[in-house]
Amino acid sequence: MIKFVLTAALTLVSSAAAAERIDPASIIRAVTGDWNGDGESDLALLVAPPEAGDDIGIFLYLQDKEHALLRLVTTAPGKVWGNGRLDGMYGQDPSIEALPGGSIAVHSQNSAIGRNRWEQTLTIAYRNDQFVVAGYTYSDYDTIDNDDNGQCDYNVLTGRVSRDGKVSKVDGKTIAITDWDDAVGRKACGEDE
C-alpha cells in the first residue's frame, strides 16, 4: 500500500506549484495514516532541504474528497533538525510515524556528537482543517555530568507541561505546523535558548 501511496504522491509533487516541488530523491522518510479521520489513507513525508545544512521539511497530504488521489495540504520547510543525506552523520537521522488516532510523530535527535545528547518529538494533529503541533517532547542528558539531564512533555493544545516529574500549566495554544518554532516548546519547558 505504501508503494502505491508514494507513487501517487510523487505524481502529485510533480504537478504542484514550482515553489512546492521537491526532488523525489530528497524524500527521506514517509508514513501513511488517516490524518483527518475520513477512513482514507493519507501521507506524510520528511524531505531533505535543497541546501545542505538547512533543516528538513514536512509535507502533508490528504486524500481528495472527490478523487482517489492525494492532495498536498501543507508544506512546512525547515522544521526538523537532522541528517537528510545518506552520507550524513550517524545518530542524527530523523523519523516519522503514524500514531493511533491519526496523529503524526516526528522524531529528531543528536545521539552521536558532543556531550549534550538530546531527543525531540513533535506530535502533529489535524484539527479544524489544519495541521497543528499538538505536543512537544524533549529530553536531554550530558554524557559527562550524570546530574545534567531532563525530560519535558508539553501538550501544546491544553498547556499542560510535565517537566522532570513536576506538572505545571501554561496557556494552551493552537499553532499550525507551518508557524511552529521549537523555541515555543523550549520556553514552555523552561529551557534556555
C-alpha positions in Angstrom: 0.0 0.0 0.0 2.8 2.4 0.9 4.3 1.9 -2.6 1.0 2.9 -4.2 0.7 6.0 -1.9 4.3 7.1 -2.6 3.8 6.7 -6.3 0.6 8.8 -6.1 2.5 11.4 -4.0 5.4 11.6 -6.5 2.8 12.2 -9.3 1.2 15.0 -7.2 4.6 16.5 -6.3 5.5 16.8 -10.0 2.3 18.7 -10.7 2.5 21.0 -7.7 3.4 24.7 -8.0 7.1 25.4 -8.6 7.6 26.6 -5.0 6.2 23.3 -3.7 8.3 21.0 -5.9 10.6 18.5 -4.4 13.2 16.2 -5.9 11.9 12.6 -5.5 15.4 11.6 -4.3 15.1 14.1 -1.4 12.3 12.1 0.3 14.0 10.6 3.3 11.0 9.2 5.3 7.3 8.5 4.6 4.4 7.3 6.6 0.7 6.7 5.8 -2.3 7.0 8.1 -5.7 8.6 8.3 -4.9 12.1 9.5 -8.4 13.6 9.1 -10.5 10.7 10.2 -12.3 10.1 6.9 -11.3 6.4 6.6 -8.9 7.1 3.7 -5.1 6.7 3.6 -3.2 10.0 3.8 0.6 10.6 3.6 3.3 12.5 5.5 6.8 13.0 4.1 10.1 14.2 5.6 12.0 15.9 2.8 15.7 16.8 2.8 16.3 20.5 2.1 17.8 21.7 -1.3 20.8 23.1 0.5 23.0 21.1 2.9 22.8 22.5 6.4 19.2 23.6 6.2 16.5 21.8 8.3 14.3 19.1 6.9 10.7 19.9 5.6 7.4 18.2 6.4 5.0 17.6 3.5 1.4 16.6 4.5 -1.2 15.1 2.1 -4.8 14.2 2.4 -6.8 12.1 0.0 -9.1 14.3 -2.0 -12.8 14.0 -1.2 -13.8 13.8 -4.9 -10.9 11.8 -6.4 -8.9 8.8 -5.1 -5.8 11.0 -5.3 -3.6 12.6 -2.7 -3.7 16.4 -2.4 -0.8 18.4 -0.9 -2.3 20.3 2.0 0.6 21.6 4.0 4.3 22.3 3.4 6.4 23.1 6.4 10.0 23.6 5.2 12.8 23.8 7.7 11.0 22.3 10.7 13.1 19.3 11.6 16.8 19.3 12.6 18.8 16.3 11.5 20.6 14.4 8.8 18.9 14.5 5.4 21.7 12.9 3.4 22.8 9.3 3.1 26.4 10.3 3.7 25.4 12.3 6.8 26.4 11.8 10.5 25.2 8.7 12.3 22.9 9.4 15.3 21.2 12.4 13.7 18.6 10.7 11.5 15.0 11.9 11.9 12.0 9.6 11.7 8.2 9.9 11.3 5.5 7.6 12.4 1.7 7.3 12.4 0.2 7.3 15.8 -3.1 5.7 16.9 -5.9 8.2 16.5 -4.5 9.8 13.4 -1.7 11.9 14.8 1.9 12.0 13.4 5.1 11.9 15.5 8.2 13.5 14.0 11.3 12.5 15.9 14.7 14.2 15.8 17.9 13.6 17.8 21.5 14.1 18.4 22.8 10.8 19.9 26.3 11.0 18.5 28.1 14.3 18.6 29.3 16.3 21.7 28.5 15.7 25.3 24.9 17.1 25.1 22.7 14.4 23.7 19.0 15.0 23.1 15.8 13.7 21.6 12.8 15.6 20.5 9.3 14.6 19.2 6.7 16.9 17.6 3.2 15.4 17.6 1.2 16.8 14.7 -2.6 16.5 14.6 -5.2 17.6 12.1 -7.6 19.9 13.8 -10.2 22.4 12.4 -8.9 21.8 8.8 -5.3 22.4 9.5 -2.2 20.5 10.8 -1.2 21.8 14.2 1.5 20.9 16.7 -0.4 19.1 19.5 2.6 18.1 21.5 6.3 18.7 22.1 8.5 16.2 24.0 12.2 16.9 24.7 14.8 15.0 26.7 18.5 15.6 27.1 21.5 14.4 29.0 25.1 15.2 29.4 27.5 12.3 28.7 30.0 13.5 31.4 27.7 15.1 34.1 25.1 12.4 35.0 23.2 15.0 37.0 22.7 17.3 33.9 19.6 15.7 32.3 16.0 16.4 31.9 12.7 15.4 30.3 9.7 17.6 29.3 6.4 16.8 27.8 4.3 19.8 26.7 0.7 19.4 25.5 0.6 22.5 23.3 -3.2 22.4 22.9 -4.0 22.2 26.6 -0.9 23.9 28.0 -0.1 21.0 30.4 3.6 20.7 31.0 5.3 17.8 32.7 9.0 18.6 33.4 11.1 16.1 35.3 8.0 14.7 37.0 6.6 18.1 38.0 3.3 19.2 36.4 2.6 22.8 35.6 0.3 24.8 33.3 0.8 27.4 30.6 -1.7 28.8 28.2 -2.9 26.3 25.6 -2.2 27.3 22.0 -3.2 26.3 18.5 -0.1 26.6 16.4 -0.1 25.4 12.8 2.9 23.3 11.9 3.8 26.0 9.3 4.1 28.5 12.2 5.8 26.3 14.7 9.2 27.2 16.2 11.0 24.9 18.7 11.6 28.0 20.9 7.9 27.8 21.9 8.4 24.3 23.2 11.7 25.1 24.9 10.1 28.2 26.6 7.2 26.2 27.9 9.6 23.6 29.2 11.7 26.2 31.0 14.8 25.6 28.8 17.2 28.4 28.0 17.8 29.3 24.3 
